[in-house]
Amino acid sequence: MLDLELLRSFVSVVDAGGFTRAGERVHRTQSTVSQQIKRLEDDFGRPLLNRVGKKVIPTEDGELLLAYARRLLALAEETRDVLARPKGDGVVRLGIPEDFAAYRLTELLASFMRSRPGLRLDVRADQGKYLRRELERGELDLALLKRPAGEKGGISTWPERVHWVTSKAHPVNPATHSVPLIGFPPGCLYRAGAIHAIESAGRAWHMAYTSSSLAGIQAAVAAGLGLSILSEIAIQPGHRVLTAKDGFAPIDKTEVALVAAPEASPATLRVADLLADFCNSVQKAAA
């Protein structure tokens, strides 16, 4: 079993660049820290640090251990933090789409947490394919997922309004031979929908801008780098919506689904109720 104290000293030596300053950080003498590193190297049977003059830098094996050590120490700290809290709601690991994170949902979640001091939220904003994978692996308790309309499963679903958008100040010519597209990397529901719609119309296309960030996509559209598909809540003042009159028919229908892991805790279900109310309010506002 790995000794967390040895790992803590190892990380401190790397971060401090030497044994003396590392000892000050972990409240150990230089010789004690040096002995701890030697024990760690003996355990692994390979050198973990290179001494270059007064500086200390990790070896290739040391770099590998460093990444794991940071994760193990963070997990240990999180465990202590959770167990030290008064008994309450525990931890709810929640996944949400990035556009929902930018549309008042984070404020609502923060307010909800303040009203429940015994609840700890671990919120991850990401693409649906990653949230779905983490939910299936048991790494999330609850998620708002974007998916093709009609899929089975989930607590509740809501139809999603998505639109073709271009720049308001620098619009792309809709009749251009090869449609410049802006979108997330491959695997994104919107990207696949945009490509399918363009090819179904018998038109050529090329990716003009790819970003894993919603803000990057929004900025690229506003600057006139190309066209994209965005949810209604992600459309900004610098964007102009394109319609069938511009030669861009609606794409395949999508939906937002609220999905919980099996045997969801009472705290998870309370967060699910909060998200359901939020999604219902978004639907009413857009109606």
Secondary structure, 3 states (H helix, E strand, C coil): CCCHHHHHHHHHHHHHCCHHHHHHHHCCCHHHHHHHHHHHHHHHCCCCEEEECCEEEECHHHHHHHHHHHHHHHHHHHHHHHHHCCCCCEEEEEEECHHHHHHHHHHHHHHHHHHCCCEEEEEEECCHHHHHHHHHCCCCCEEEEEEECCCCCCCEEEEECEEEEEECCCCCCCCCCEEEEEECCCCCHHHHHHHHHHHHCCCEEEEEEECCCHHHHHHHHHHCCCEEEEEHHHCCCCEEEECHHHCCCCCCCEEEEEEECCCCCHHHHHHHHHHHHHHHHHHHHHC
